[in-house]
Amino acid sequence: MKEENFINQNYFQGKITDISDGGIEIEFSGRLGNMRIPKRMLISDKEPKVGSEVGFMMTYPEVLE
């Protein structure tokens, strides 16, 4: 990443669409696609369920080389 660039985080929302033994699949709102993450990365006081809404901060991917 170039030094003159700064990190611009954006807030994204979505819904849990699939839960397996080790992972959770999230479908983004606004037709942005989906993402699969390990269960250990999800912060929740309750057991996650399909259909639960989630929100998180993320930057857009950047090609480095």
Backbone bond lengths (Angstrom), bond angles and torsions (degrees), N, CA, C in turn:
res aa  C-N    CA-C-N  psi(-1)  N-CA   C-N-CA  omega(-1)  CA-C   N-CA-C  phi
1 M - - - 1.446 - - 1.531 108.55 -
2 K 1.282 116.77 135.50 1.453 121.32 -179.68 1.526 110.47 -69.88
3 E 1.340 115.70 146.90 1.452 120.01 -177.40 1.517 112.93 -63.90
4 E 1.340 118.24 -32.48 1.452 119.65 -177.32 1.525 113.00 -75.48
5 N 1.334 116.50 -14.35 1.466 119.95 176.67 1.518 109.73 -78.89
6 F 1.297 116.41 151.53 1.449 121.02 174.77 1.519 108.18 -124.25
7 I 1.307 115.81 156.55 1.461 120.35 -178.13 1.522 108.64 -81.55
8 N 1.317 115.64 124.68 1.452 121.94 179.17 1.525 107.37 -114.70
9 Q 1.320 116.80 102.36 1.455 121.00 -179.24 1.515 110.04 -84.76
10 N 1.325 115.21 142.35 1.452 121.81 178.09 1.521 109.32 -121.65
11 Y 1.318 115.99 149.30 1.459 121.42 179.15 1.520 108.69 -91.41
12 F 1.326 117.01 126.46 1.459 122.93 178.83 1.518 109.55 -118.91
13 Q 1.324 115.97 150.04 1.461 121.61 175.55 1.515 109.12 -128.17
14 G 1.310 114.78 156.99 1.451 120.53 177.27 1.512 110.24 -169.16
15 K 1.330 114.95 -173.66 1.464 121.36 179.20 1.513 109.42 -127.20
16 I 1.322 115.22 146.72 1.460 120.73 175.39 1.522 107.65 -72.67
17 T 1.338 116.53 125.67 1.463 120.75 -178.38 1.523 113.08 -110.90
18 D 1.349 117.29 -18.05 1.456 119.61 -179.29 1.521 109.05 -156.17
19 I 1.326 115.58 141.09 1.461 121.54 177.12 1.521 107.47 -130.58
20 S 1.339 115.75 126.24 1.456 120.45 175.51 1.526 108.03 -119.71
21 D 1.325 116.95 -175.38 1.470 120.09 -178.68 1.518 112.71 -57.35
22 G 1.323 117.35 -39.93 1.458 119.22 -174.84 1.505 116.00 -114.61
23 G 1.350 118.52 -7.31 1.457 119.12 -173.50 1.507 114.79 -143.85
24 I 1.312 113.91 166.81 1.463 122.73 178.85 1.520 107.57 -131.29
25 E 1.322 116.86 135.54 1.460 120.96 176.42 1.524 108.71 -105.77
26 I 1.331 115.23 131.24 1.470 121.81 -179.07 1.516 108.24 -117.80
27 E 1.329 115.83 129.40 1.471 121.09 174.10 1.516 107.24 -99.81
28 F 1.335 115.86 122.20 1.462 121.00 -178.54 1.521 111.09 -70.70
29 S 1.320 116.46 148.97 1.454 122.02 172.00 1.525 108.43 -73.81
30 G 1.319 117.45 150.88 1.454 120.97 176.37 1.510 114.36 81.44
31 R 1.298 118.46 25.50 1.469 123.57 176.05 1.527 113.15 57.89
32 L 1.329 116.62 37.94 1.462 120.91 178.74 1.526 112.55 -89.88
33 G 1.312 118.09 -0.44 1.459 120.59 179.15 1.511 111.99 101.79
34 N 1.344 115.52 -155.85 1.448 119.64 -179.26 1.515 110.73 -141.29
35 M 1.331 114.54 169.34 1.454 121.45 -177.21 1.518 107.81 -146.68
36 R 1.316 115.80 142.64 1.448 121.07 176.66 1.527 108.06 -113.65
37 I 1.344 116.30 129.83 1.460 121.30 -179.51 1.526 109.41 -128.35
38 P 1.335 117.09 156.83 1.465 119.76 173.53 1.532 110.15 -66.20
39 K 1.315 116.98 146.40 1.473 121.00 179.74 1.523 111.94 -56.76
40 R 1.324 116.95 -33.59 1.468 120.12 -176.58 1.526 112.89 -66.42
41 M 1.330 117.90 -15.26 1.469 121.15 179.55 1.530 112.88 -85.85
42 L 1.322 117.78 -10.21 1.462 121.40 -178.34 1.522 110.32 -87.10
43 I 1.314 116.46 127.93 1.464 121.75 178.20 1.523 107.76 -98.24
44 S 1.343 116.13 118.26 1.465 119.96 -178.48 1.525 109.93 -160.26
45 D 1.338 115.72 142.37 1.466 120.51 175.27 1.521 110.95 -80.49
46 K 1.340 116.57 -22.49 1.463 122.07 -177.14 1.519 109.97 -114.75
47 E 1.316 116.18 163.40 1.459 121.48 175.13 1.532 108.65 -66.17
48 P 1.334 118.56 128.31 1.470 120.07 -178.95 1.527 111.69 -66.41
49 K 1.333 116.04 147.86 1.464 122.28 179.62 1.522 109.07 -130.69
50 V 1.322 116.01 151.45 1.464 120.55 174.29 1.520 107.81 -60.62
51 G 1.313 117.13 131.87 1.460 122.69 -178.57 1.515 113.62 99.14
52 S 1.340 118.00 -12.76 1.462 120.83 177.82 1.523 109.73 -66.00
53 E 1.328 116.58 139.92 1.458 120.93 177.82 1.516 109.33 -85.32
54 V 1.324 115.80 142.32 1.461 121.88 177.99 1.521 109.00 -131.15
55 G 1.304 116.31 154.81 1.457 122.03 176.73 1.517 109.18 -139.56
56 F 1.319 117.01 147.86 1.456 120.12 -178.30 1.518 110.29 -161.91
57 M 1.332 114.47 160.03 1.455 122.38 176.97 1.524 108.06 -97.44
58 M 1.325 115.93 138.71 1.462 120.20 -179.05 1.522 108.30 -158.32
59 T 1.310 116.16 150.05 1.455 120.21 173.47 1.524 108.17 -96.61
60 Y 1.304 116.14 165.45 1.458 120.03 175.00 1.531 109.31 -77.51
61 P 1.326 118.33 145.71 1.464 119.81 178.59 1.528 111.43 -61.90
62 E 1.324 115.00 145.78 1.464 120.84 -180.00 1.524 108.84 -128.56
63 V 1.327 117.17 132.08 1.459 121.39 176.18 1.523 107.51 -75.69
64 L 1.341 116.11 124.48 1.457 119.90 -176.83 1.519 112.98 -92.74
65 E 1.302 117.99 -35.60 1.479 121.63 179.50 1.502 109.64 -137.00
